[in-house]
Amino acid sequence: MPIQSAGSVRALALAGPTNSGKTTLLQALLAATGAVSRTGGEMVGDASPEARARGHSVELNLAGFDFMGDHYQVVDCPGSLEFCADLDRALPAVDLAVVVAEPDPAKAALLQPTLRELERMNIPRALFINKMDQARGSLQGLLDALAPVSGAPLVARQIPTFEGEKATGYIDLALERCFVYRPGEPSQQIDIPSGLQQAEADARFHMLELIADFDDELLEQLLSDVTPSRDAVFADLVKEMNEGLIVPVFFGSAANGFGIRRLLKTLRHETPGPERAAERLGVEAGAYVLKTAHAGQSGKLAYARVFGQPLADGAELTLSGGEHSRAGGLFAVQGANLKKIASAPVGDICAIGKVEQAHAGEILSLTSKPQSVRAAAQVRRPLFAVALSAKNHKDDVRLSSSLAKLVEEDPGLLLTHDQEAKQVLLAGQGEGHLRLALERLKRRYGVEIDTDQPRTPYRETIQKAVTQRARHKKQSGGHGQFADVTIEVKPLPRGSGFVFQSRIVGGAVPKQWVPAVEAGLRDGLVKGPLGFPVTDLEVALTDGMTHPVDSSEMAFRTAGRLALEEALEAAGTILLEPIERLVVYSPSPAASNVTSALTARRGQILGLSPREDWRGWERIEAYLPQSERQDLIAEIRGLTQGLGAFEADFDHMAELHGRLAEVAAQAAGKAQAPAH
């Protein structure tokens, strides 16, 4: 359908928990506006094989429709926290977020992470209670369960009507009209049944009381028993939603098309224009990039929203770093389908081709000057990692380039090279997130991989002081090699690292060769008797001997290494393991189970306190060995309905003894072979 130039373009996000029906709501909006067929229409969202296999969204879906002269772009968001990193860059660009929920009080807490993030970004939001045809229990019970999960008051704009336990329609409290659902058709307006007139009056008065908290004039009218005008009520509802002061609540069933047209009319009259999002982002004239994707032969595409002025194919763009590029093709986006267009109006979301240096979260400026985003998106820290290697070594180069593309597309992924462990590590938001990335790696690029657990960076140290002499002597014709050194080695407190000092007197080791001895000592620190780097010790060079012909820098370096290796064997080393400080966020009912899970992993609980500004949540601090963290996120989410999360930072090294130390040493290949 063509965009009517007289209308405006607005962008909506559909957000909320997995299985709440966001993609079904997108399909219902498209069907109600004629963008797809009402019957047998192709599903626009969740088009990727990975999403279809899982039965829920794993990436952003983009689609558009026209309604009463205006054009709407919809960003359908994944619900699982594992796939939500895209949201951090996409959500700031929308005008309104419709948070989709199920009518089940037991699932109310699932909304809190989404609502809190929208509040943090200062994005206007409305709540759509979906699946009302499956609702059971009282409306008030549902609203009471939902109230604590939102920082702003939830204002019911409608009340459902029932026959028995079946929802048959709703009363619009702002319009004071009653509607009856009709499958496949717009709802039919009827008179408010006499038995519901008092309930409607009470619910409407409660709605007015809530919005009067932010309007002194309306409050005065209510106190004086003056009936406010309908226009004034609507003006308050729009203003307060747009300012994030209230969250209006609507009801319906996306699968049956119930309540969809009323939602559309609300969106038409109450969604703010793109200028508010432009101000939030700090865009003057340009395209803000929501996400990027590598589209095979089409190259790299930047999915972006246009602000300030229309964007034409071939327009010159200035990237945030000052580089210049051109829009190498513009495309309208409808799910997986792209359609070439000549230009995109202000507010539109389109795909821009051949902007190879563009990244999600930046502004492609239409002025000659770079533009920076006013509030940069948060960076989601990785919670789960695997070590990767190509099944076929011939794919090593292709693996590297393919991984780089995946990480560029998905800001929730992090690719690192652990030089010490000689591992390539891919980290993400959970095991399911990494499984998805590896499926894409195989499907898109034909690269199959083997995975392993990341190696824990254990260390070795000593517990007693020793004195060690070592001599390196070698004759091979001509000049030989000779160096003799004596060192004193003693342990240091945790975190001290390696300290070297020379206490040579009388030139027993010439000054020019003292640095070579230190270099040799550092060579010996690389791998101790147990197979790990050595730390937290002081080594003093106390004596030595030279040869007038055979002594050299290399000889003293070798002697230094041998002296330390022999000293470590004589002193005996112990294993140190890295301990991290964790901050775990959990809904309060699950907090005790989470602390038990941490304790079972050798964790030390440091404290538990309410999570700031999150009603019904706890903040748990603990020490946890890094080796115990690998699959922790899966357990925490299993205990918290998928809501829990944590942050982990290295804190200190601690001694590791017994069977766990033996297992770690065996993994390093340094344990003695068992006796037979």
DAPE-V976626 format. One line per field, one symbol per residue. phi: phi as a letter, one per 40 degrees, with the letter a starting at -180 (. if undefined). psi: psi as a letter, one per 30 degrees, with the letter a starting at -180 (. if undefined). burial: b if it has 24 or more other C-alpha atoms within 12 Angstrom, else e. A space follows every 10 residues. Layout:
phi: ???
psi: ???
burial: ???
//
This chain:
phi: .ccccccbbb bbbbbhcdgc hccccdcccc ccbgcbccbg cccccfccdc ccccgacbac bbababafgb bbbbbcbccc ccbccdcccc cccccabccc bccbdcbccc ccdccccccc cgbdabbbcc gccbcbgccc ccccccdccb ccccbccbbc bbbgbccbia bccccfbbbb cbdgbccbcb ccddcbcccc ccccccdccc cccbaccccc ccccfccccc ccccccdccc cccgcbbcbb biaccbgcgc cccdccdccb cccccccccc cgccaibccc abacbgccgc bbcbbcbgad bbdgccbbcc cgcbabcchb bcbbgccbbc bcabcdgcbb bbcgbcccbd gbbcccccbc bbccbcccbc ccbabbcbac dbcccdcccc cccdcccccb cccbbbbccc cfbcbbbaci cccccccccc dcccbgbbbb baccccccbb abbbcabbbb bbbabaggcc baabbbbbba cbcdgcgbbb abbcbggdbd dcbcdccccc ccdcccacdc hbdbafabbb cbaiabbcbc cacccccccc ccccdccccc cgbbcbbcbb cbbbbaddcc cccccccccc cgcbccibac ccgbcgbbbb bacaddcccd bccccccccb fgccaabbbd babbcbbgcc ccccccccgb cccccb
psi: kkkkffllkl kkkjlllkgf geeeeeeeee efggflkekg kkkelhflee eeefglkglk kklllkjhfl kkkkjjklek ffggeeeffe efflekkjkk llhjefgeff feeeeeeeee fhkkklkjjl hffgkkalee eeeeefeffk elkkjjflkl kljbgkkfal kjfefhlkkk kjkglklkkl kkkeffeeee eeeeeeeeee fffgjeeeee eefghkjlle eeeeeeeeee efggfljkkl lajeefgkge eeeeeeeeff kllffeeeee fgkdjakkje llkjhbffak kjjlkkkell kkkfkkkklf gflklkjhkk kkkibfkkkk lelklkflkl kklhifgklk glkjkglfkl kkkejkkljj kkfkllkkkk ekffgeeeee eeeeeeeeej fflkkljjee fhkkkklagl eeeeeeeeee eeeefgkklk llkkkkilll llflklkkkk kjkkkhkbka kkkklklkkl lllkgfbkkk lkhkkggejk effeeeeeee eeeffejaff gllklhlkkk jfllllkfef kleeeeeeee eeeeeeeeee ekllkkkkkl jkjkkkkeff eeeeeeeeef ggljkflklk kkgjkglljk klkkkefffe geeeeeeffg ggflllkkkk elklkklbee eeeeeeefgg kkkkk.
burial: eebeeeebbb bbbbbbbbbb bbbbbbbbbb bbbebbeeee eebbbbbbeb beeeebbbbb bbbbbbbeeb bbbbbbbbbb bbbbbbbbbb bbbbbbbbbb bbbbbebbbb bbbbbbbbbe bbbbbbbbbb bbbebeeebe ebbebbbbbb bbbbbbbbbb bbeeeebbbb bbbbbbbbbb beeeeebeee ebeeeeeebb bebbbbbbbb bbeeeeebbe ebeeeeebee eebbebbbbb bbbbbbbbbb bbbbbbbbbb bbbbebbbeb bbbbbbbbbb bbbbbbbbbb bbbbbeeeeb bbbbbbbbbb bbbebbbbbb eeeebbbbbb bbbbbbebee bebbbbbbbb bbbbbbbbbb bbbbbbbeeb bbbeeebeeb ebbbbbbbbb eeeeeeebbb ebbbbbbbbb bbbbbbeeee eebbbbbbbb bbbbbbbbbb bbebbebbbe eebbbbbbbb bbbebbbbbb bbbeeeeeee bbbbbbbbbb beebeeebbb ebeeeeeebb eebbebbbbb bbebbbbbbb bbbbbbbbbb bbbbbbeeeb bbbbbbbbbb bbbbbbbbbe bbbbbbbbbb bbbbbbbbeb bbebbebbee bebbbeebee eeebbbbbbb bbbbbbbbbb bbbbbbbebb bbbbbbbbee eebbbbeeee beebbeebee eeeeee
//
